[in-house]
Amino acid sequence: MHQTVAVTPPGKGVPTKYAAFSGLWAGRLDGMYDAKLAVQTISSDGKVTVTYAWGNLGDNYPGEAAGAGRIVGTTLKLERLPNGAEVSFVMLSDGALAGTVRLAGQTSTGAFLRQ
């Protein structure tokens, strides 16, 4: 992930359950594909801006994409990325995120931990 990616702490009006998603996260999809998520901003209605970066994932080369999404309940779902990937994260009771990436008919999953 590019070093200039910045995270803005959530404001006082952002519910705690949304604020928990804020920050830098790193994980491995299917135990072998590195990925990172920066939840950069969160609004009080659950809208987010993010940067998502991935290593080699099947036929998809490493890359990075800025995007937007929304938190509903315990799930952060990103808008479709430019490479066509559908990405979502579920907040687990232990504070980790369970990530799911759907791309080109394949689904990859993995745990993401706050950095």
C-alpha positions as CSV (number, residue, x, y, z in Angstrom):
1,M,0.0,0.0,0.0
2,H,1.3,3.4,-0.9
3,Q,2.9,5.3,2.0
4,T,0.7,8.4,1.5
5,V,-2.5,6.6,2.4
6,A,-3.8,8.4,5.5
7,V,-6.5,7.4,8.0
8,T,-8.7,10.2,9.6
9,P,-9.9,9.2,13.0
10,P,-13.8,9.0,13.1
11,G,-15.5,12.0,14.5
12,K,-17.6,12.1,17.7
13,G,-20.8,11.5,15.8
14,V,-19.7,8.2,14.4
15,P,-21.2,5.2,16.2
16,T,-18.7,3.0,18.0
17,K,-19.7,0.0,15.9
18,Y,-18.7,1.9,12.7
19,A,-15.6,3.5,14.3
20,A,-14.2,0.0,15.0
21,F,-13.5,-0.4,11.3
22,S,-11.2,2.6,11.1
23,G,-7.5,2.1,10.5
24,L,-5.1,-0.1,8.7
25,W,-5.7,-3.8,8.3
26,A,-3.6,-6.6,6.8
27,G,-4.5,-10.2,6.0
28,R,-4.0,-13.2,3.8
29,L,-6.7,-14.6,1.5
30,D,-6.8,-18.3,1.2
31,G,-3.7,-18.4,3.4
32,M,-1.4,-17.3,0.6
33,Y,-2.5,-13.9,-1.0
34,D,-1.4,-10.8,0.9
35,A,-3.9,-8.0,1.1
36,K,-4.3,-4.7,3.0
37,L,-7.2,-2.4,3.7
38,A,-7.1,1.2,4.9
39,V,-10.4,2.5,6.1
40,Q,-9.6,6.1,5.7
41,T,-12.8,7.9,6.6
42,I,-16.1,6.9,8.2
43,S,-19.2,9.1,8.4
44,S,-22.0,8.9,10.9
45,D,-24.3,7.0,8.4
46,G,-21.7,4.3,7.8
47,K,-20.3,5.5,4.5
48,V,-16.6,4.9,4.2
49,T,-13.7,5.7,1.9
50,V,-10.9,3.1,1.6
51,T,-7.8,2.0,-0.2
52,Y,-7.5,-1.7,-0.8
53,A,-4.3,-3.3,-2.0
54,W,-3.7,-6.9,-3.0
55,G,-0.8,-9.1,-4.1
56,N,-1.1,-11.8,-6.7
57,L,-4.6,-13.2,-6.6
58,G,-5.1,-15.9,-9.2
59,D,-4.7,-14.3,-12.6
60,N,-4.9,-10.8,-11.1
61,Y,-1.6,-9.0,-10.7
62,P,-0.8,-6.9,-7.6
63,G,-2.6,-3.6,-7.4
64,E,-4.2,-0.9,-5.3
65,A,-7.6,0.8,-5.6
66,A,-9.2,3.7,-3.9
67,G,-12.9,3.2,-3.3
68,A,-16.0,3.7,-1.2
69,G,-18.4,1.5,0.7
70,R,-20.9,1.3,3.4
71,I,-21.1,-0.4,6.8
72,V,-24.4,-2.1,7.5
73,G,-24.6,-3.9,10.9
74,T,-21.2,-5.7,11.2
75,T,-20.4,-5.8,7.5
76,L,-18.4,-3.3,5.4
77,K,-19.1,-3.8,1.8
78,L,-17.1,-1.9,-0.8
79,E,-18.4,-0.7,-4.1
80,R,-17.1,-2.9,-7.0
81,L,-13.4,-2.2,-7.5
82,P,-12.0,-1.2,-11.0
83,N,-10.7,-4.8,-11.5
84,G,-14.3,-6.1,-11.0
85,A,-13.7,-7.5,-7.5
86,E,-16.5,-7.5,-4.9
87,V,-15.0,-7.1,-1.5
88,S,-16.6,-7.3,2.0
89,F,-15.4,-7.5,5.6
90,V,-17.3,-8.7,8.6
91,M,-16.3,-7.5,12.1
92,L,-15.7,-10.5,14.3
93,S,-16.2,-10.6,18.1
94,D,-12.4,-10.7,18.6
95,G,-11.9,-7.5,16.7
96,A,-10.5,-9.1,13.5
97,L,-12.2,-8.7,10.1
98,A,-13.3,-11.7,8.0
99,G,-12.6,-10.6,4.4
100,T,-14.2,-12.0,1.3
101,V,-13.1,-11.2,-2.2
102,R,-15.1,-12.4,-5.3
103,L,-13.3,-12.0,-8.6
104,A,-13.6,-13.8,-11.9
105,G,-15.9,-16.5,-10.5
106,Q,-13.7,-17.3,-7.6
107,T,-14.1,-16.5,-3.9
108,S,-11.2,-16.0,-1.5
109,T,-11.5,-15.5,2.2
110,G,-9.2,-14.6,5.1
111,A,-8.7,-12.9,8.4
112,F,-7.5,-9.3,8.6
113,L,-5.9,-7.9,11.7
114,R,-5.5,-4.2,12.7
115,Q,-1.9,-3.0,12.1
